Structures are given as C-alpha cells and as structure tokens.
Amino acid sequence: MGIPLSSPDITAREIRAVKEVLKSPALCFGPRLEKFEKLGAAYAGRRYAVAVNSGTSGLHLIVRSLNLSRGDDVITTPYSFIASANCLLFEGVRPVFADIDEETLNLSPNMTESLLQKNKKVKAILPVDVFGHPADWDAFYDLSDRYKLKLIEDSCEAIGAEYVSPEGVKKKRWRKKKMAGSFGAASVFAFYPNKQITTGEGGLVLTDSKRIYMLCRSMRNQGRDGAGRINGHLRLGYNYRLSDINCALGIVQLQRIGSILNKRQRVAQCYNRHLETISGVEPLSALPNVKRSWFVYVVKLAKQFTRKDRDRIMRKLEARGIACSTYFIPIHLQPYYRKTFGYKRGDFPVSESVSDRSIALPFYSNLRKMDINYITDSIKKVLDG
Ligand SMILES: *Cc1c(COP(=O)(O)O)cnc(C)c1O
C-alpha cells in the first residue's frame, strides 16, 4: 500500500449524520439541504448559497445567470482545472486566456488588462483562487469597474482562504470582504473528495444577489420556480440537485472545517521545513496579505529541470509507493482545446513553465509525520541520484 495523493477527513460524526438521513423520509429537498446552504453562506460571508451536485454545475449556473452566451468572450486563466473554462463552452462563450503571475500562479491582472484594451467582446473575468490562494481581487474589482465587466470567482479550491486588501489600496466597496468565495458577482465552492472538505460530489454557489440566487435555485431543479414547487417549468433548467445525504456529510465537514484546515496547514508547514534543506525544489509561496487554504501540496522544481526530468522524478517517486501528479496541465494544451481553438505550446509561457516543473505530492489532513519524512527523503534521494 503506497501513500495516496489525497484522502478525505471523515470521522464517526459524518458517518452518524449520513446514517440519520438514510433512516429519514427526506433523502432529497429535506432539512439538511437548507441547513448546509445556510452554514455555507455564513462561512463565506455571503447572503445566499445554492447547493448543487458539483462545482462544475455551479460554475455553469453562474454563467447562465449572468446571461453570458454565444458571441461573448470571458477572460480566464489557462492554469486551472478544466472546469473553469469548460463552464463557458457549455454556453458557447469563448474563454480567452491570459497568462498567470509566476509567484501566486493566479491570473495576471496586467495580462488581463492588455487583452481588454484590444478585445471589446469581453463581458466578464473569471479568476480562479488557484491552490487556495485568492486571486488579486483589488486589481480585478478595479478592472471590472473601469471596463464594466462582471466577475465570476472560481473558489472551488479555496474554501477558508482569506484575502485582505494590501496597505495603500484605496478604501472601496470591496474593502470589507475577506473570505474566498465572497468576491465576484457569484462564486463556487466544490466538494469532490480531494478538496479541503467533501460531500462526495457537490458544490455551493455563493452570491449576494437575490436575482442570481433565485435563478440558480430554479435552474438546478429543471427550471421550476425558486421554491421548487411543481407548478411549471419557467426556464431551461437541469438536474443539478444535491441530495440530503451529501448535505448531511457537508454540514459536519463545515462544522469541523476549522480543525481540518489547521491540520492541513500543519502538514504543509511540516513539508516546508523538510524541503527547505533540499535544493532544487521550491514550495508554494503566498503574498503577505493572503492566508492560503491548503488544497494541494505542489512543489516547483528549479528552472534547470525540464518536463522530461519532472516526469522521470515522478516515476521514481511512484516506484517508492508515493502517489504524485502533474498539477495543472494548462487548459490550452488539453487535446480538446488544441483541436478546437488551435492552441499550441508557447502560447502561455509562464503557465507552461510552471506546469512543466510542478509535482503535486500526497496531501491530506491526516498525513503522518513519518510519511512526510519518507516522501521528502525520497525526493532528496531521487534528486541526488
Ligand atoms: C474542483 C474544481 C472545480 C469543480 O470540480 P467538480 O469536480 O465539478 O466539483 C472547478 N474549478 C476548479 C479550479 C477546481 O479545482
């Protein structure tokens, strides 16, 4: 048995909560749905939350709610999970990629602005809080004001992360916001089992807009009216519902999130300490005005390493029973995007260079110290060998 890449933090409390739902008559649209949404909205400092069956579904509903459609462009990052661009394709909206900031790995506001200056079809920006590091929200609010754009926040990897406007930034309407998921006209958390907390499958759309809230509630339930009653389908909708079984799991996970995030931070700090002594690998860093919520533990190899070196190192770690993964292969280099849009290597050099040298190591709240020792020792041996 090797060390897995991720592993959910499930206790007897979660198991009990799920069992209780199974013994109740309300497997769907029961009291847990509402409670999960209330807790999620409060946690993110949002007025409304709509639980859905995945983060991807949540992103899709936001794109629909904002009336984005064929002929519109949206600027987003190529350095992300494919869903953050696919949600646009579902509606015929064109994702226009801007490269990332090398330090935060997030969508670069400067690159975004240079696209905005020449593209009049852009209707929205979709930054991703990558690896639990919030995007540069001050800059994106500023761009959204100046260019009259909507903001969609993909905070699927960032539940619990915090962003405070840096000193010297003028006090503006977003200054009071802090939590990842509170930025953007709407935002999404995701709860696949590799995320910080899980519902098995699931997502949560967060917004302060009653209009977006009502639309998302309706569209997740086949376009019925907001209350979910059966008097007619008002608009095109989907089955993006989340069952009370998933919600029961999510409620306990949200109640325990402080302790789960602390454990993840301690694991990350332990990794950091070990890796400090190994030259050639660089842990993730965070800006001083940001509190990262640890989603994955990714290390960057030094600039002299090529993609081939990286792949060879990964194979050697795997041979030692250590699961590892590339994170992310840039979206524009995915076969579907190459084929559909003609992207090629070289189009987004920062994303590609980071991607080529990155390895995600095993990371979860209950990863043991002895495992971290073994993993970091193995990295040292593999790099030396
Ligand atoms: C996990 C994730 C999503 C949503 O994924 P689902 O599997 O649909 O829940 C969206 N965007 C990013 C960046 C993610 O990491």
The ligand as a Tripos MOL2 file, in Angstrom:
@<TRIPOS>MOLECULE
LIG
   15    15     1     0     0
SMALL
NO_CHARGES

@<TRIPOS>ATOM
      1 C1        -12.5170   21.0820   -8.2560 C.3       1 LIG1
      2 C2        -12.6010   22.2530   -9.1310 C.ar      1 LIG1
      3 C3        -13.7840   22.6040   -9.7880 C.ar      1 LIG1
      4 C4        -15.0710   21.8220   -9.6980 C.3       1 LIG1
      5 O1        -14.9180   20.4820   -9.7830 O.3       1 LIG1
      6 P1        -16.0950   19.4150   -9.6070 P.3       1 LIG1
      7 O2        -15.3860   18.1440   -9.7540 O.co2     1 LIG1
      8 O3        -17.0790   19.6820  -10.6940 O.co2     1 LIG1
      9 O4        -16.7210   19.6110   -8.2760 O.co2     1 LIG1
     10 C5        -13.7850   23.7670  -10.5530 C.ar      1 LIG1
     11 N1        -12.6920   24.5210  -10.6700 N.ar      1 LIG1
     12 C6        -11.5420   24.2240  -10.0570 C.ar      1 LIG1
     13 C7        -10.3730   25.1450  -10.2140 C.3       1 LIG1
     14 C8        -11.4500   23.0650   -9.2790 C.ar      1 LIG1
     15 O5        -10.2860   22.7510   -8.6900 O.3       1 LIG1
@<TRIPOS>BOND
     1     1     2 1
     2     2     3 ar
     3     2    14 ar
     4     3     4 1
     5     3    10 ar
     6     4     5 1
     7     5     6 1
     8     6     7 2
     9     6     8 1
    10     6     9 1
    11    10    11 ar
    12    11    12 ar
    13    12    13 1
    14    12    14 ar
    15    14    15 1
@<TRIPOS>SUBSTRUCTURE
     1 LIG1         1 GROUP 0 **** ****
